[in-house]
Amino acid sequence: MTDTFISSHIFNEPDDYTPEPPKGTLATYSTLITNTDLQINLIGSSPLYGHILTHACLYLAKYIEKNAESLIVGKTVLEVGSGGALPSILCGHIGAKYVISTDYPDPELIENIDRNIKENNVENNCSALGYIWGNPTNEIIDTLKEKTSNTSNTFDIIILSDVIFNHSEHLKLLKTCKELLTPNTGKVLVTFSPHRPKLFDKDMEFFETASKDPFNFTPHFQNLEHWSPLFKDDTDESTVEIRSRVYFYTLE
């Protein structure tokens, strides 16, 4: 009897095989003040967390709702690094004067934000733009002026939700905020979690840099909550506590 062997290469993928990209998902956010479900489409994958609703994003959404009347209603809002753009959609939903939601000008990202704007019926006071931090802000300003009949050219609120992990871009991010925030009265809302505990000091350098020339913001610590680690595949028990944190600061 002759043994028959199956080649170990039979299950190898061909050289030109490209795995199918991860499929997008749909998240539901139930509003506190309008009892409405907002449907947020998320792309399949993104190196910048654009494919998930982070805890920092969800924390900020609840904060916005609790302070909607004084913080958002009738105000101009810019979100930078929007991902699925839940805060932008929410601000448009609860009565912002106008919201511009920006992210890296990748067609999939921007088309997805635009889809969320339309599907949640906030296209009358919300729009999406591709934007690279630190670049000229003319298109953002021109869009805001056009959409507000030339009554606004800066933003009362700028939202930074889980974006300061990108340490090399802090200067560019702050430059954009400084150029676009309404002087004297505007606020930057900053939420984040220390997803990489060894780099937590680098996260915090954002606020030190913001306080210095040429930005001269005043950082205010607002709150710290513990949720849970966002990334379940990180099994380092020694960092669970820090990875569970959600920080909230404002810059004024």
N, C-alpha and C positions, 0 to 999 in steps of 0.2 A: 504494500500500500504506500503510495507516495503522498507525503504531506503537501498540502497546498497553502501557500502563504499569500496574504494580501499585502500589496505594497504599502508601506507606511506613508507614501506620498499621495495616496489617493484622496486624502481629505485636505490636502494643502490647497490654499486659494491660489488661483492663477495670478501671474505677475501683475496683470492689469486690473485686478479686482479692486473695487472701491466699496467699502462697507456703506450701507445705507445710513445717512445721517440720522441722529435722534429726532424723533417726531416732537412737534410742539405739544404743549399742554394748555389746559384751560383752568384758570383759578377763579374762584368766586369770592368777592368781598362784600359782606353784608353791611350796609351803612347803618350808623347809629341814629342819625337824625332824619333820614328820609325813608327808612325801612325799605330800601331798594337794594337789589343784588347787582353789583357791578361785575361784568364778566371781563376778565383780563386774560387775553391770549398771550402765551409765552413761547418764544422761539425754542427750538430743540436743544441748542447748546450755545454757550457764549463764554469766552475767557474772562469777561467782565461782569459776571453774575446776571446778565441780561435774560437768562432763561429761568430765573426763580424769583419768587417774592421773598426777599430776605426778612428776617425778624425786625431789622432796623427800619425797613420800609413799612412793615405792618404797624410798628410802634408809631411811626410818624403819621400814618393815616389816622390812627385813633386820636392822636394829639390834634391834628388838623380839625377833625370833626368836633372835638370838645371845645375848640377855640375858634370855630368857624366864623362867628359873627364879627369878632374883633380882628381876626387874623386874615381871613380870606375873602369874605363877601365884599364885592365891589373893588377888590384889589387886583393888581397885575402880578402874575406869578410866572417864574421861570424855573423849570426843573432841568438840572444838568446831570447827564448820565442816567437817563430815565429808565432804561430796561423796558419792562412791560408798562411803565408809566402810570401805575396805580395812583400815586399822589397827584399827578397832573389831572388824570381823569376825575378824581374825587374833587379837586378844587374847582374844575369846570362844572361838575354836577351840583355843587352846593352854592354856586353863585359868584365865582370870581369874575372880575371885569373881563380879563383875558389871560389865558395861560398859553405859554409856549413850552413845549416838551422837546428836549434835545437829547441826542445821543450821538455816538460816533457814526459818521455818515456811511454806514453799511446798509445797502438797500434792504436787506431782510429786516434789520432792526427798525429802520424808519418806517417801512411799509407796515410792520406789525403795530407800531405805535399809532399810525394813521388808522389802521383797522380798528384798534381799540377805541379811538376817539369817535369814529363813526358808529360803531356798534353800541356804544354807550350814550349816543345822542348828545354829545357835547361839542359837535363841530362848529356850532355858532360862537363859542367862546374859547376854543382850544385848537391848537394846530401843532404839527410836528415838523422839526427841522433837523437835518444833519449838521453837526458842529464839532470841531476839534478844539479842545480847550486851549486858550491862549491865542487863537487865531482872531483876525478882525471880526468884530461883532456887528458889522453893518447890516447884514441880512436879518439878524435877530431884531435889531432896532427898527429897521425899515418895516418889517412885518408887524411889529407891535404898533408902530405909528399908523400903519394902514388899517389895522384891525380895530384900532380905538379912535379912528377919525382924528388923528394927530393930537389926541389929548394926553398921550403917555409916550415917553421915550426911555423910561427906566422901569425897573421892577420893584414893587413893594416887598415882595418875598422871593427869595431864591432858595430852592430846595436841593440839598446835597444828601442823598440817601445811599449810604454804603458805597461811597466813591473814594474816600481818602486813603484807602489801602494802596492806591496807585501813587506811591511815594515820589517817584521821579517827576510827577506831573503837578505837584503841589503849587509851585510858583505860577504855572500856566492857569491852573484852576482859580487861584486867588486873583490873578490878573483879570480874568473874565468876570468874576464876582464884583471886583472893584469898579469895573467899567459899567456894569449893567445895574447895580443896586442903586435905588433912589437914595441920594445923599441925606444924611441926618435922621431919616425916619425908616429906612429900609432895614430888613433883617434877613440874615442867611440862617436857615435851619439845617443843622448838621447832625445826622444820626449815623452810627456805625457800630459794628461789633469787631472785636480783635480776632479775626479768623486765623491769623498767624501770630500766636502769642509771642514768639521770639522777636517779632518786629513791632510789638506794641508801642515801644518808645518812638519808632518812626511814625506810627499813626499819630501820636500825640504831638509830634513836631509840627504838624499842620497848624495847630492853634498858636504855637510859639511864633511860627513864620507869619501867620495872619496878623499878629499884634505889632509887627515891626514895619519900618519903612520898606517899600512905598505903600503898603496896604493900610496899616494903622487901624485895623479892626480891633474892637474890644470883645474878646471871647467871654461868654458867660456859660458856666456849667449849669445845666438845667435839671438833669435827672440821670439816674442809672437804674436799670431794671435787669433782672435775671430771667431769661427765657430758657433756651436750651441750645446746645451746640447745633449750628446750622448744618454742618457737614458730618453726617453719621459715619462716614468711612474713616474719620480721624479717631482712632481708638486710644489715644494717649490720655489716660485717666488723670494724669497730673495737671492737664490744662483744661479740664472740663469747666471749671468755674470761670476762668477768664474768657473762654470761648462762648460761654452762655450770656455774657454781658451785652446789653444794648445801652450805649451812651447817647445822650442828647445834649448838644451845645447850641448856642446861638452866637452869631457874629453880628455886631452892630457898629 
